[in-house]
Amino acid sequence: MKGYKVAVVGATGAVGREMLKTLYERLFPITDIVALASGRSAGHPISFGDKRILKVQNLETFDFAGWDIALFSPGAAVSAIHAPRAAASGCIVIDNTSHFRMEPEIPLVVPEVNPHALARFRKRNIIANPNCSTIQMVVALKPLHDRFKCKRIVVSTYQSVSGAGKEGMDELFANSRAIYVNDPVTPQIFPKNIAFNCIPHIDKFLDDGSTKEEWKMAVETRKILDPDIAVFATCVRVPVFIGHAEAITAEFEHPVNVGEARDLLRRAPGIVVQDERDDGGYVTQVDCAGEDATYVSRIRRDPTVPNGLGLWVVADNLRKGAALNAVQIAESLVTQGLLKQAA
Ligand SMILES: NC(=O)c1ccc[n+]([C@@H]2O[C@H](COP(=O)([O-])OP(=O)(O)OC[C@H]3O[C@@H](n4cnc5c(N)ncnc54)[C@H](OP(=O)(O)O)[C@@H]3O)[C@@H](O)[C@H]2O)c1
């Protein structure tokens, strides 16, 4: 079989495991695959599909020469060192961390939205995957922006603990258990107890009072969709294991018709509209876990501004927000003929 030699970096993490699963499920053409993580996990077994067990190798000592594609999610500081090393040896890096996203020479890509941006990846051999909250928002807004031209976005996020990796999921479990059995609750990953609580703080605070997660949503949306769009985000961590939700209010230049907006969203790639205006006729985070689509519900006019529209947008942050988007980028490189012929 023809295919590519693929490395998954951060393979033992929440995103890395989902990358292995997604590559397998989507039958990405692979001739060889390697799972890389820190020295702590070297030698540990990790499954690829139903029948194959890979032995995790140490990223630190791994030679990328001869490998075609590397999907990176080992954290920003580790990508900063090892992604350029892999890229210099001719391996194309698709990086999930925040490290390279805003570098002008590095494409920041959501295949349903700006696949054309991939064309210039050769300058650095690195392609960046956007932040999980940005991805689902731009997927939902792209068809509406193309038709009505989006000027301003106000968004509140409801982000699951898996957005903070496997330790985030463990902490929600541990804190919930502690509350049930009347043990003391000790937050470690999150700044406050996350069980039965919501925390309006993701990533570090910036000088203007916003958080870096909120800043990322604004600057990444402008890089991917349109540099003229104003974005005001409030990012909140909620006690949900998998799936991010967003309440979005978008203001457009041209008059918006709700029926036409719903039709545009229904026809757009990667989107499923479920908007029944009845008990349970909308999608929640628990519904979207393990799914590939970006779900849009609660589509309605915002009467407080001239051309406003409200949306509820939900997606699995580990899949469309990370692993799936990265694999779709790799697929897009193949379909656009930007990779060397499969050997
Ligand atoms: N979770 C999400 O929804 C999401 C979405 C988009 C982007 N991201 C980004 O993806 C990255 C990983 O997120 P995650 O949620 O998968 O985190 P995670 O569950 O904590 O996993 C981290 C992974 O990185 C590896 N790692 C850590 N230090 C390393 C080192 N020095 N050398 C090699 N590997 C190292 C870990 O390996 P060991 O097991 O050996 O420690 C593990 O495989 C982060 O930058 C995050 O911002 C996450």
The ligand as an SDF file (V2000), in Angstrom:
LIG
                    3D

 48 52  0  0  0  0  0  0  0  0999 V2000
   -6.9090   19.3710   24.8750 N   0  0  0  0  0  0  0  0  0  0  0  0
   -7.3870   20.1530   23.9120 C   0  0  0  0  0  0  0  0  0  0  0  0
   -8.6080   20.3050   23.7190 O   0  0  0  0  0  0  0  0  0  0  0  0
   -6.4390   20.8740   23.0000 C   0  0  0  0  0  0  0  0  0  0  0  0
   -6.9480   21.4640   21.8500 C   0  0  0  0  0  0  0  0  0  0  0  0
   -6.0840   22.1300   20.9890 C   0  0  0  0  0  0  0  0  0  0  0  0
   -4.7480   22.1960   21.2970 C   0  0  0  0  0  0  0  0  0  0  0  0
   -4.2740   21.6180   22.4360 N   0  0  0  0  0  0  0  0  0  0  0  0
   -2.8440   21.7230   22.7030 C   0  0  0  0  0  0  0  0  0  0  0  0
   -2.2130   20.4610   22.5420 O   0  0  0  0  0  0  0  0  0  0  0  0
   -1.1630   20.3090   23.4800 C   0  0  0  0  0  0  0  0  0  0  0  0
   -1.3500   19.0180   24.2720 C   0  0  0  0  0  0  0  0  0  0  0  0
   -2.5960   19.0250   24.8870 O   0  0  0  0  0  0  0  0  0  0  0  0
   -3.2030   17.7470   25.6000 P   0  0  0  0  0  0  0  0  0  0  0  0
   -4.5530   18.1660   26.0150 O   0  0  0  0  0  0  0  0  0  0  0  0
   -3.0690   16.5060   24.7920 O   0  0  0  0  0  0  0  0  0  0  0  0
   -2.2290   17.6220   26.9150 O   0  0  0  0  0  0  0  0  0  0  0  0
   -1.8930   16.3480   27.7820 P   0  0  0  0  0  0  0  0  0  0  0  0
   -3.0410   15.4220   27.8750 O   0  0  0  0  0  0  0  0  0  0  0  0
   -1.3440   16.8930   29.0530 O   0  0  0  0  0  0  0  0  0  0  0  0
   -0.7070   15.5980   26.9850 O   0  0  0  0  0  0  0  0  0  0  0  0
    0.5810   16.1630   26.8410 C   0  0  0  0  0  0  0  0  0  0  0  0
    1.4240   15.2670   25.9590 C   0  0  0  0  0  0  0  0  0  0  0  0
    2.6660   15.9150   25.7420 O   0  0  0  0  0  0  0  0  0  0  0  0
    3.7250   15.0100   26.1020 C   0  0  0  0  0  0  0  0  0  0  0  0
    4.8800   15.7150   26.6440 N   0  0  0  0  0  0  0  0  0  0  0  0
    4.9380   16.5370   27.7120 C   0  0  0  0  0  0  0  0  0  0  0  0
    6.2110   16.9590   27.8960 N   0  0  0  0  0  0  0  0  0  0  0  0
    6.9560   16.4030   26.9130 C   0  0  0  0  0  0  0  0  0  0  0  0
    8.3420   16.4320   26.5760 C   0  0  0  0  0  0  0  0  0  0  0  0
    9.2240   17.1410   27.2840 N   0  0  0  0  0  0  0  0  0  0  0  0
    8.7450   15.7160   25.4970 N   0  0  0  0  0  0  0  0  0  0  0  0
    7.8900   14.9980   24.7660 C   0  0  0  0  0  0  0  0  0  0  0  0
    6.5530   14.9260   25.0530 N   0  0  0  0  0  0  0  0  0  0  0  0
    6.1120   15.6170   26.1090 C   0  0  0  0  0  0  0  0  0  0  0  0
    3.1090   14.1230   27.1630 C   0  0  0  0  0  0  0  0  0  0  0  0
    3.8810   12.9570   27.2740 O   0  0  0  0  0  0  0  0  0  0  0  0
    4.0630   12.1710   28.6610 P   0  0  0  0  0  0  0  0  0  0  0  0
    2.8070   11.3400   28.8200 O   0  0  0  0  0  0  0  0  0  0  0  0
    5.2760   11.3490   28.4210 O   0  0  0  0  0  0  0  0  0  0  0  0
    4.2210   13.1890   29.7260 O   0  0  0  0  0  0  0  0  0  0  0  0
    1.7270   13.9030   26.5530 C   0  0  0  0  0  0  0  0  0  0  0  0
    1.8100   12.9410   25.5450 O   0  0  0  0  0  0  0  0  0  0  0  0
   -1.1560   21.5810   24.3240 C   0  0  0  0  0  0  0  0  0  0  0  0
   -0.2190   22.4820   23.7990 O   0  0  0  0  0  0  0  0  0  0  0  0
   -2.5480   22.1130   24.1510 C   0  0  0  0  0  0  0  0  0  0  0  0
   -2.6170   23.5140   24.3120 O   0  0  0  0  0  0  0  0  0  0  0  0
   -5.0770   20.9420   23.2810 C   0  0  0  0  0  0  0  0  0  0  0  0
  1  2  1  0
  2  3  2  0
  2  4  1  0
  4  5  1  0
  4 48  2  0
  5  6  2  0
  6  7  1  0
  7  8  2  0
  8  9  1  0
  8 48  1  0
  9 10  1  0
  9 46  1  0
 10 11  1  0
 11 12  1  0
 11 44  1  0
 12 13  1  0
 13 14  1  0
 14 15  2  0
 14 16  1  0
 14 17  1  0
 17 18  1  0
 18 19  2  0
 18 20  1  0
 18 21  1  0
 21 22  1  0
 22 23  1  0
 23 24  1  0
 23 42  1  0
 24 25  1  0
 25 26  1  0
 25 36  1  0
 26 27  1  0
 26 35  1  0
 27 28  2  0
 28 29  1  0
 29 30  1  0
 29 35  2  0
 30 31  1  0
 30 32  2  0
 32 33  1  0
 33 34  2  0
 34 35  1  0
 36 37  1  0
 36 42  1  0
 37 38  1  0
 38 39  2  0
 38 40  1  0
 38 41  1  0
 42 43  1  0
 44 45  1  0
 44 46  1  0
 46 47  1  0
M  CHG  2   8   1  16  -1
M  END
$$$$
